[in-house]
Amino acid sequence: MLSRSSTTVFALARTLLCSSVSAIVSGLVKSFFWRWQAFLPSPFTRRDLRRGIVYDLAFRQIEFSDTRVFDRPQTGRASFEGVIRDHLDLGRPEEVALLFDRKIMRRTPGAFRTKVLTKGVDPQITIFYKSSRLKQYFKEGKALRTETAICDTRDFGIGRRVRSDNWHALREVGESANQRLCEAEAASARPAPDVATFLQVTRPSITEGQYVPGLRFGEPRVMALLAALVSFRHLVVGFTNHQLVELVGALLGEDYRRQQATYDLRRLPARG
């Protein structure tokens, strides 16, 4: 485990590295621009140049991408197509505000909508926010590609000049939007039992003429029991009544007796 001081050093080193990289990139861009500027016609006279009237670099469009490769491409493709069906409302103002973390009011300009394209067999979802857009598609049949293109930096209250502070601010907006979209999709893709199975487990019933109490979802004791039963070690060596008492007691934060464990275990086979 890293100590707090070590973690601070690593964080500082990462910050310095990002700063140095952005400074190098900024220098290369400016060097490239001014090298070719000498060969292009300019409306500025020598007098203008002596007075400091020159061109300045600005962000016309900047794009941030996130690529996640699936080890099972077919499953990833099916999952993405399901995500499209479940998230057609992302273009609404309240949903767009969650992705870009910006408050949208009635006077906010721009269109807020979601568009789904199906060119060939590759579906694509695009979310529009003011002059910017967030696009997601399944790339080359094996990777989920998420791209945020910022076409007007003022949409996020950031200046247009190519400077280090503007670059970092834009990067934070773009990467955050990509991450928020993926997290929203992952949250909705979590598997859940169907309604019939859920009711069968949680409600009381009569099995072979015997009344069987239900496992009420949300009850602390039931939740601790279910959490204890999904331990990975049970798949290899199983578990005993005594081990279950210890696990449930630790999760529940109070005494859990052997008689209670026996009673709860009797309910499980009847619940299926």
Secondary structure by P-SEA (a helix, b strand, c coil): cccaaaaaaaaaaaaaaaaaaaaaaaaaaaaaaaaacccccccccaaaaaacbbbbbbbcbbbbbbbbbbccaaaaaaaaaaaaaaccccccaaaaaaaaccccccccccccbbbbbbcccbbbbbbbccccbbbbbbccccbbbbbbbbcccccccccccccaaaaaaaaaaaaaaaaaaaaaaaaaacccccaaaaaaacbbbbcccbbbbccccccaaaaaaaaaaaccccccccccaaaaaaaaaaaacccccaaaaaaaaaaaaaac
